[in-house]
Amino acid sequence: MNKFWLASGSWDRLTQIFEVKENNKYENISIIEDHSSTITSLRFTEEKGHNSQKRIKMITCGADKTIIQRVIDPEFIINSK
């Protein structure tokens, strides 16, 4: 089964990742506090890593003038509540 995620970032400096469930429900599966100021942009991207395995990255930008790239491990996120 494929998983679908939605991420949000805002003035509170937190990036929150939600798993999209059936019937338009969302479950908060991770809260990340990487920035020291407002998060102004974020994006998921997919790339091939070592051994041609797909890796999911999340890139966030903030008013603190930082860009943070984070490799997202689906198993870690699901189990890190």
HELIX and SHEET records of a PDB file:
HELIX    1   1 GLU A   22  ASN A   24  5                                   3    
HELIX    2   2 HIS A   50  SER A   52  5                                   3    
HELIX    3   3 PRO A   74  ASN A   79  1                                   6    
SHEET    1   A 3 TRP A   5  GLY A   9  0                                        
SHEET    2   A 3 THR A  15  VAL A  20 -1                                        
SHEET    3   A 3 TYR A  26  ILE A  32 -1                                        
SHEET    1   B 3 ILE A  39  LYS A  48  0                                        
SHEET    2   B 3 LYS A  54  GLY A  62 -1                                        
SHEET    3   B 3 ILE A  67  ILE A  72 -1                                        
END                                                                             
